[in-house]
Amino acid sequence: MINNDQLKRVTRAALILLLVSAVFCISAVFIHSNRKNRDENEDIVLPETDMLREMAVSDTFTVKSNMVADDVDDVRKVIVLDAGHGKESSFMSDEEKADEGYIYNEARGEWGEWRHYKNGTFYKDCEGSGCTGTAPENGSCWYRLENGDRDTEPEINLANAEAARKYLEYMGYEVRMTRTSSGQNPSMNKRVSYCFPNNDISASSDASAYVCIHSNAGGGHGTSYISLGEAYTQAGIPEDYTERSNGLAERINSKISSASGLECNPPIGGEEYLILFNKCPVPIAYLEIGFFDSVTDLEVLRSSSDEIGRAIAEGIDEFFND
């Protein structure tokens, strides 16, 4: 016979066992459910996870039509970002100069490149004749390498270009950088080759725009762009080359001013002779963002590259989606 105390102990043990079993069953069901959800989600990869975290800093950022190609005829636009200048020429070996596309002018005894192509051609250097002849006052078709040396500006240009790339790629554009480090200083010929697939200049240009990113100097303040003239004869440029180039630059410059607080200056004229204007096969925006020799502008340039890069991307996107 089982007395009352024994019965109570047996009952209590049974209840404890039942409770433990229930907890075990519930835990097993929960673990199985989580494992199933995890397995189902293993195939889902979110692109550019780090990028999305960075984009989350602003809930006002909007992605427009280039983000996803909804139509079979939609093609991702290619944007060439050119961080102006680069490694100082005195630190470049002759081999580096040649690899970057510069040539040695025996008659002048210096490295450089020709400002123009022969009229109606692409990548056929004028060598001083058969071109538009546009050149700075008292200048010539020849541009010596040392003229492009800068202090401070190259690093600023690269930071702004890298930031612009981040936002453009998030929007869905294909971005090609003419340089990605401070150890590079490509010739203008090499820079414009990025307008072609795999830098193959024998193919048709597939870039939609070329954005040249510079900073100004000379004692001023604010942001601006250099406007094109009309005397461009390189092969392949569209009929509205000048109009579209200036329109793109104006749109970007306005965005940069609003985003950075830099004063929005009018376009810079009188420099229609610039090499890139005479060699680029697609619409080009030539930006002069702030004055790196101004203490106040330099502070903005060094602290606001992300805002400036985003403004460049938004200006480009608005131009192509209006």
For each residue, the residues with C-beta under 8 A, 3 or more apart:
1:
2: 6 7 10
3: 6 7
4: 7 8
5: 8 9
6: 2 3 9 10
7: 2 3 4 10 11
8: 4 5 11 12
9: 5 6 12 13
10: 2 6 7 13 14
11: 7 8 14 15
12: 8 9 15 16
13: 9 10 16 17
14: 10 11 17 18
15: 11 12 18 19
16: 12 13 19 20
17: 13 14 20 21
18: 14 15 21 22
19: 15 16 22 23
20: 16 17 23 24
21: 17 18 24 25
22: 18 19 25 26
23: 19 20 26 27
24: 20 21 27 28
25: 21 22 28 29
26: 22 23 29 30
27: 23 24 30 31
28: 24 25 31 32
29: 25 26 32 33
30: 26 27 33 34
31: 27 28 34 35
32: 28 29 35 36
33: 29 30 36 37
34: 30 31 37 38
35: 31 32 38 39
36: 32 33 39 40
37: 33 34 40 41
38: 34 35 41 42
39: 35 36 42
40: 36 37 43
41: 37 38 44
42: 38 39
43: 40
44: 41
45:
46: 49 52
47: 51
48: 51 52 169 170
49: 46 52 53
50: 53 54
51: 47 48 54 55 166 169 170
52: 46 48 49 55 56 170
53: 49 50 56
54: 50 51 57 166
55: 51 52 58 61 170
56: 52 53 59
57: 54
58: 55 61
59: 56
60:
61: 55 58 310
62:
63: 67 170 171 172
64: 67 171 317 321
65: 74 321
66: 76 77 171 172 173 317 320 321
67: 63 64 171 172
68: 172
69: 72 74 75 76 172
70: 74
71: 74
72: 69
73:
74: 65 69 70 71
75: 69
76: 66 69 172 173 174
77: 66 173 174 208 209 320
78: 173 174 175 176 206 207 208
79: 168 173 174 175 176 207 208 209 210 211 316
80: 175 176 177 178 191 194 195 207 209 210 211 282
81: 161 164 165 168 175 176 177 178 211 213
82: 161 177 178 179 191 194 210 211 212 213 276
83: 86 154 157 158 160 161 162 177 178 179 213
84: 153 154 157 212 213 214
85: 148 149 150 153 154 157 185 214
86: 83 154 179 182 183 184 185 186
87: 91 92 96 154 182 183 184 185
88: 91 92 149 150 185
89: 92 97 111 145 146 148 149 185
90: 146 149
91: 87 88
92: 87 88 89 96 97 100 185
93: 96 97
94: 97 98 104 111
95: 98 99
96: 87 92 93 99 100
97: 89 92 93 94 100 102 104 111 145
98: 94 95 101 102 103 104
99: 95 96
100: 92 96 97 184 185 186 187 190
101: 98 113 186 187 188 189 190
102: 97 98 111 112 113 145 187
103: 98 111 112 113 125
104: 94 97 98 110 111
105: 108 109 110 111 112 142 144
106: 109
107:
108: 105 112 142 144
109: 105 106
110: 104 105 144 145 146
111: 89 94 97 102 103 104 105 144 145
112: 102 103 105 108 142 143 144 145 147
113: 101 102 103 125 142 143 145 187 188 189 275
114: 117 125 126 127 128 141 142 143
115: 126 131 134 135 140 141 142 143 273 275 278
116: 125 126 131 132 133 134 141 234 275 278 279
117: 114 121 122 123 124 125 126 131 233 234 235 278 279
118: 121 124 125 126 130 131
119: 130 131 132 233
120: 233 234 235
121: 117 118 124 234 235
122: 117 201 234 235 236 281
123: 117 189 201
124: 117 118 121
125: 103 113 114 116 117 118 189
126: 114 115 116 117 118 129 130 131 141
127: 114 141
128: 114 140 141 142
129: 126 141
130: 118 119 126
131: 115 116 117 118 119 126 141 233 278
132: 116 119 231 232 233 278
133: 116 141
134: 115 116 229 231 272 273 278
135: 115 139 140 141 273
136: 139 271 273
137:
138:
139: 135 136 273
140: 115 128 135
141: 114 115 116 126 127 128 129 131 133 135
142: 105 108 112 113 114 115 128
143: 112 113 114 115 147 148 275
144: 105 108 110 111 112 147
145: 89 97 102 110 111 112 113 148
146: 89 90 110 149
147: 112 143 144
148: 85 89 143 145 185
149: 85 88 89 90 146
150: 85 88 153 154
151:
152: 155 156 292 293 298
153: 84 85 150 156 157 214 215 217 292
154: 83 84 85 86 87 150 157 158 182
155: 152 158 159 182
156: 152 153 159 160 215 289 292 301 302 305
157: 83 84 85 153 154 160 161 213 214 215
158: 83 154 155 161 162 179 180 181 182
159: 155 156 162 163 305 309
160: 83 156 157 163 164 213 289 301 305 308 309 312
161: 81 82 83 157 158 164 165 177 213 309
162: 83 158 159 165 166 177 180 305 309
163: 159 160 166 167 305 306 308 309 310 312
164: 81 160 161 167 168 175 211 213 308 309 310 312 313
165: 81 161 162 168 169 175 177 309
166: 51 54 162 163 169 170 309
167: 163 164 170 171 309 310 312 313 314
168: 79 81 164 165 171 173 175 313 316 317
169: 48 51 165 166 172 173 174 175
170: 48 51 52 55 63 166 167
171: 63 64 66 67 167 168 313 317
172: 63 66 67 68 69 76 169
173: 66 76 77 78 79 168 169 313 316 317
174: 76 77 78 79 169
175: 78 79 80 81 164 165 168 169
176: 78 79 80 81 194 207
177: 80 81 82 83 161 162 165 180 194
178: 80 81 82 83 186 190 191 194
179: 82 83 86 158 184 185 186
180: 158 162 177 184
181: 158 184
182: 86 87 154 155 158
183: 86 87
184: 86 87 100 179 180 181
185: 85 86 87 88 89 92 100 148 179
186: 86 100 101 178 179 190 191
187: 100 101 102 113 190 191
188: 101 113 191 192 275 276 279
189: 101 113 123 125 192 193 279
190: 100 101 178 186 187 193 199
191: 80 82 178 186 187 188 194 276
192: 188 189 195 210 276 279 280 281
193: 189 190 196 199 201
194: 80 82 176 177 178 191 199 207 210
195: 80 192 205 206 207 210 280 281 282
196: 193 199 200 201 203 204 205 206 207 281
197: 200 203 206
198: 203
199: 190 193 194 196
200: 196 197 203
201: 122 123 193 196
202:
203: 196 197 198 200 206
204: 196 236
205: 195 196 236 281 282
206: 78 195 196 197 203
207: 78 79 80 176 194 195 196 210 281 282
208: 77 78 79 282 283 320
209: 77 79 80 248 282 283 284 285 316 319 320
210: 79 80 82 192 194 195 207 276 280 282 283 284 285
211: 79 80 81 82 164 248 252 284 285 287 312 316
212: 82 84 276 284 285 286 287
213: 81 82 83 84 157 160 161 164 287 289 312
214: 84 85 153 157 286 287 288 289
215: 153 156 157 288 289 290 291 292 301
216: 220 224 288 289 290 291 292
217: 153 291 292 293
218: 291 293
219: 291 293 294
220: 216 265 291 294
221: 262 263 290 291 294 296 297
222: 257 262 263 264 265 290 291 297
223: 253 256 257 260 262 263 264 265 287 288 289 290
224: 216 253 264 265 266 267 268 287 288
225: 246 249 250 252 253 267 268 285 286 287 288
226: 249 267 268 269 271 274 286 288
227: 246 249 267 268 269 272
228: 232 241 242 245 246 272 277 284 286
229: 134 232 242 272 277
230: 242 272
231: 132 134 272
232: 132 228 229 237 241 242 277 278
233: 117 119 120 131 132
234: 116 117 120 121 122 237 278 279 280 281
235: 117 120 121 122 281
236: 122 204 205 281
237: 232 234 241 280 281 282
238: 241 244 282 283
239:
240: 243 244
241: 228 232 237 238 244 245 283
242: 228 229 230 232 245 246
243: 240 246 247
244: 238 240 241 247 248 283
245: 228 241 242 248 249 277 283 284 285
246: 225 227 228 242 243 249 250 267
247: 243 244 250 251 319
248: 209 211 244 245 251 252 283 284 285 315 316 319
249: 225 226 227 245 246 252 253 267 284 285 286 287
250: 225 246 247 253 254 267
251: 247 248 254 255 315 316 318 319
252: 211 225 248 249 255 256 285 287 311 312 315 316 319
253: 223 224 225 249 250 256 257 264 267 287 315
254: 250 251 257 258 264 315
255: 251 252 258 259 311 312 314 315 318
256: 223 252 253 259 260 262 264 287 289 308 311 312 315
257: 222 223 253 254 260 261 262 263 264
258: 254 255 264 311
259: 255 256 304 307 308 310 311
260: 223 256 257 289 290 300 304 307 308 311
261: 257 300 304
262: 221 222 223 256 257 289 290 297 300
263: 221 222 223 257
264: 222 223 224 253 254 256 257 258
265: 220 222 223 224 268
266: 224
267: 224 225 226 227 246 249 250 253
268: 224 225 226 227 265 271 288
269: 226 227 272
270:
271: 136 226 268 274
272: 134 227 228 229 230 231 269 277
273: 115 134 135 136 139 277 278
274: 226 271 277 278 286
275: 113 115 116 143 188 278 279
276: 82 188 191 192 210 212 279 280 284 286
277: 228 229 232 245 272 273 274 280 284 286
278: 115 116 117 131 132 134 232 234 273 274 275
279: 116 117 188 189 192 234 275 276
280: 192 195 210 234 237 276 277 284
281: 122 192 195 196 205 207 234 235 236 237
282: 80 195 205 207 208 209 210 237 238
283: 208 209 210 238 241 244 245 248
284: 209 210 211 212 228 245 248 249 276 277 280
285: 209 210 211 212 225 245 248 249 252
286: 212 214 225 226 228 249 274 276 277
287: 211 212 213 214 223 224 225 249 252 253 256 312
288: 214 215 216 223 224 225 226 268
289: 156 160 213 214 215 216 223 256 260 262 301 308
290: 215 216 221 222 223 260 262 294 297 298 300 301
291: 215 216 217 218 219 220 221 222 294 297 298
292: 152 153 156 215 216 217 297 298 301
293: 152 217 218 219 298
294: 219 220 221 290 291 297 298
295: 298 299
296: 221 299 300
297: 221 222 262 290 291 292 294 300 301
298: 152 290 291 292 293 294 295 301 302
299: 295 296 302 303
300: 260 261 262 290 296 297 303 304
301: 156 160 215 289 290 292 297 298 304 305 308
302: 156 298 299 305
303: 299 300
304: 259 260 261 300 301 307 308
305: 156 159 160 162 163 301 302 308 309
306: 163 309 310
307: 259 260 304 310 311
308: 160 163 164 256 259 260 289 301 304 305 311 312
309: 159 160 161 162 163 164 165 166 167 305 306 312 313
310: 61 163 164 167 259 306 307 313 314
311: 252 255 256 258 259 260 307 308 314 315
312: 160 163 164 167 211 213 252 255 256 287 308 309 315 316
313: 164 167 168 171 173 309 310 316 317
314: 167 255 310 311 317 318
315: 248 251 252 253 254 255 256 311 312 318 319
316: 79 168 173 209 211 248 251 252 312 313 319 320
317: 64 66 168 171 173 313 314 320 321
318: 251 255 314 315 321 322
319: 209 247 248 251 252 315 316 322
320: 66 77 208 209 316 317
321: 64 65 66 317 318
322: 318 319
